[in-house]
Amino acid sequence: MSRVGAGRAGPDVLLIGPPDGRRARAFQATLAGLGWPPARTVSYLDVLAGRAALPDLVRPGTVVRLESPGEDLPTERALIERGGGVPTDLAAGEIAPMRAWYAGFSAVLREVEAGLAQAPPHRRMQHSDHILAMFDKPATHARLHAAGVPVPDALPPVHSLDDVLLAARERGWSQVFVKLAFGSSASGAVALRWSGRQVSAVSTVRVEGGRLFNSRRLIHARTWPEVRTIVDGLAPHGLHVERWLPKASWQGGPVDLRVVVIGGRADHALVRLGRGPITNLHLGNERGDLTALQAELGADRWADVTRAARSALAAFPGALYGGVDVLLTPGWRHCAVLEVNAFGDYHRGVLAHGRDTYGAQLRALLNPAEAHAATA
């Protein structure tokens, strides 16, 4: 069996995803750091076009990795078209028709599964059913809730701002988080609160000419017509709405964590210090000092965080890894899991026991007993 360690011979690795994307490059850098040969790559475009014969490309013992199709516009457009949609102006950041995107991604993963089913015996870093479930926020929320994982309460399916307000008011809520049902990277996220006739929203959505675009700067809306334009504009793409739980404040702003659970262990964590209620780092938020936060929380509360993250991934039996977003409420009183991200492992420079997330995944896949013994 191949072993994971610098300078040791590594297994053959086949990466399915945009070959020039930053995630693929980062994974290749990890392989190079281990002294392993680079992964062979197959694009989703080749899979969609029938140019990739996976039964021939996979060799006995090959490690197969699926990578995010995001950030590659030709792939995104092809997935939307495969799902029966019409691509928007993705280059300008226009919100994509996510129902069609998800349908297209589901279709290409079915083709991947069909190809791999005919391939020689190999090892998988992910399985398509896990990926698709994690991309489906209502399904993920339902799965986590059923497993007893702490999650914010969610509304039943809603299709408009009026639906959101009616359902929320019936529950006595006055603030919610609106998300795209199949979104990622905070696309289409809206933190919405109201009191009487007053309303305020913070979102990643910019409205221009009646069309909705992703924004890397948080956008504030303070009138009902503005809010209606955003929420009703997002609704055709599918909504998932949760009660907005306040996040603990630390070092001057809201804070939460991305914990990458690998092989049942929650050793890789990233602190996200926000300038508003949406803390994704690509929005200009900052990385926080994990050691300082752990000291602030204390051992017992930190154990609560990692326990919540591990229990979230355990709700996807057989999943090797996943990026789990964990919220702590003010006073560090409670933990809640916000999302589980299938491709939430791109965190360069986040090391645990000397390994980045990719190295830890390979170790957990190829040498699970050794990995557990070394980190226990």
Stockholm file with secondary structure:
# STOCKHOLM 1.0

chainA/1-376         MSRVGAGRAGPDVLLIGPPDGRRARAFQATLAGLGWPPARTVSYLDVLAGRAALPDLVRPGTVVRLESPGEDLPTERALIERGGGVPTDLAAGEIAPMRAWYAGFSAVLREVEAGLAQAPPHRRMQHSDHILAMFDKPATHARLHAAGVPVPDALPPVHSLDDVLLAARERGWSQVFVKLAFGSSASGAVALRWSGRQVSAVSTVRVEGGRLFNSRRLIHARTWPEVRTIVDGLAPHGLHVERWLPKASWQGGPVDLRVVVIGGRADHALVRLGRGPITNLHLGNERGDLTALQAELGADRWADVTRAARSALAAFPGALYGGVDVLLTPGWRHCAVLEVNAFGDYHRGVLAHGRDTYGAQLRALLNPAEAHAATA
#=GR chainA/1-376 SS CCCCSTTSCCCCEEEESCTTSHHHHHHHHHHHHTTCCCCEEECHHHHHTTCCCHHHHCCTTCEEEECCCTTCHHHHHHHHHHTTCCCCCGGGTBCCCHHHHHHHHHHHHHHHHHHHHTSCSCEESCCHHHHHHHHCHHHHHHHHHHTTCCCCCBCSCCCSHHHHHHHHHHTTCCEEEEEETTCCTTTTCEEEEEETTEEEEEEEEEEETTEEEEEEEEEEECSHHHHHHHHHHHGGGCEEEEECCCCCEETTEEEEEEEEEETTEEEEEEEEECSSSCCCGGGTCEEECHHHHHHHHCHHHHHHHHHHHHHHHHTSTTCCEEEEEEEECGGGCCEEEEEEETTTTCCTTCCBTTBCHHHHHHHHHHCHHHHHHHHC
#=GC SS_cons         CCCCSTTSCCCCEEEESCTTSHHHHHHHHHHHHTTCCCCEEECHHHHHTTCCCHHHHCCTTCEEEECCCTTCHHHHHHHHHHTTCCCCCGGGTBCCCHHHHHHHHHHHHHHHHHHHHTSCSCEESCCHHHHHHHHCHHHHHHHHHHTTCCCCCBCSCCCSHHHHHHHHHHTTCCEEEEEETTCCTTTTCEEEEEETTEEEEEEEEEEETTEEEEEEEEEEECSHHHHHHHHHHHGGGCEEEEECCCCCEETTEEEEEEEEEETTEEEEEEEEECSSSCCCGGGTCEEECHHHHHHHHCHHHHHHHHHHHHHHHHTSTTCCEEEEEEEECGGGCCEEEEEEETTTTCCTTCCBTTBCHHHHHHHHHHCHHHHHHHHC
//
